[in-house]
Amino acid sequence: MLHQIMPGTEEQLAKEPTTAYVGIDPTADSLHIGHLCGVMMLRHLQRCGHKPLALIGGATGMIGDPSGKSQERNLLDEETLRHNVECIKKQLARFLDFDSDMPNRAELVNNYDWMKDYTFLDFAREVGKHITVNYMMAKDSVQRRLNGEASDGLSFTEFTYQLLQGYDFLYLNTHRNCKLQMGGSDQWGNITTGTELIRRTTGGEAYALTCPLITKSDGRKFGKTESGNVWLDANRTTPYKFYQFWLNVTDEDAERYIKIFTSLSKEEIETLIAEHRADPGRRILQKRLGEEVTVLVHGRAAYETAVEASNLLFGKATKESLLHLDEATLLSVFEGVPQYELPTATIVGAKAVDLLAETTDCFPSKGEFRKMVKGGGVSINKEKIADTEYTFSDSDLIGNKYLLVQKGKKNYFLFIAK
């Protein structure tokens, strides 16, 4: 997890319990798995007896960080930011201990609290005069935006971002004795601006530590799928889809991710990797990775539902396991299968042979349907039917709305009564 570390950081952490922070921009009302590396850094830090601060960028979120971005981001209003901050705190509580009486309990801080009454003149005098434009211009994040072909340049608003982030570190260093800032490797420039500002204004001790930016083995951005981000909020990404993300990572990625996104010991991870390499087909690593992260984010019950849902498509499942699923998970599982929205009256009372071979094109002909039924190849809601004249009734509709038809081992059709 270690990418860059400022000299003296290890010695500081070994010397005494140290307060450290990671900044999170509240641009949405949920964290996504791209945030997880920073959150896991705070989790490890607290486990080792140090004090974690999660800094929500209520003020900096109004501006936008140029690091790793090709264009300026949208600015958020105060009400949206307040909502986002509340939601993010609830998610962080799954990873960090905010409630104990221990001196190293986690705390949530919001830079809007100390920036909202800070005037531009104060900022220019107390912060701006200590950092030269030459120093700011030399940062990689600034250079990339200024020289990038796709860039429209860099607004003054975004140019000041590293000073604002630097001031956060100075404020926390002064008021909370915070000596370490951590983040992704793209934040190195902003973090070191903070250490420099502290050194020049108060002469206080300040250190920096970054983790690598997590990418997939093919170099693409981690945490993105065709449908976008993988969110920690179950309403944005169902626990089933969340679990599937981890289950479907490559062997190479699974070996890296299990070290970063779980709290398993080094010995246990090495044993799992050895077992996986001996028989990759069993996907031991992916399954354990999926279990650890899904339980951490959504809880054991949601993980077990996700596994049960996975078995609907890829293993032996019963009608009972189908009935256990909530609507969002059911739709998640069968997202890619052909779906038919029909009036309830068209489904209930209809003969399966007519509905599946005439009203719809699930089967090419009635003869094909009858032949497959006789061969035991047709299931309704995970139960095989033997009657070629089977008629659908109200009781076939799951939640009075859904009907699942399976043809052979792999072909599914979802009917939605409306």
PECOR-V284375 format. One line per field, one symbol per residue. psi: psi as a letter, one per 20 degrees, with the letter a starting at -180 (. if undefined). A space follows every 10 residues. Layout:
BEGIN
psi=???
END
This chain:
BEGIN
psi=ipfqpqpigg gghhgrpppq qpppplirjq qrihihgggh ghggghhjjr oppoopmhgh iigppipjqi rqrqqqrggg ggggggghgg ghihhqoiir jqhkqqqpqo ihhihhjoqh ggggghghii pqhgghhipg hgghhhiphi qjapqhghhi ghhghhhggg ghgghjkpip pqarhiiggh ghhghggggh gijrpprqpq qqpprrhjir pqiqahjbqo qiphhgoqhg hgghghhjqr gghhhghhhg jrkqqggggh gggggghhmh hilggggggg gghggggirg ghghgggghh hghjaoqrhg hghhqrgggg hggkhiqpqo oqqghhgpiq pghgghighr khqhrhgggg ghghjkjpqp ljpqqioikp pqrhiiopkj hqppppobhi oqpppop.
END
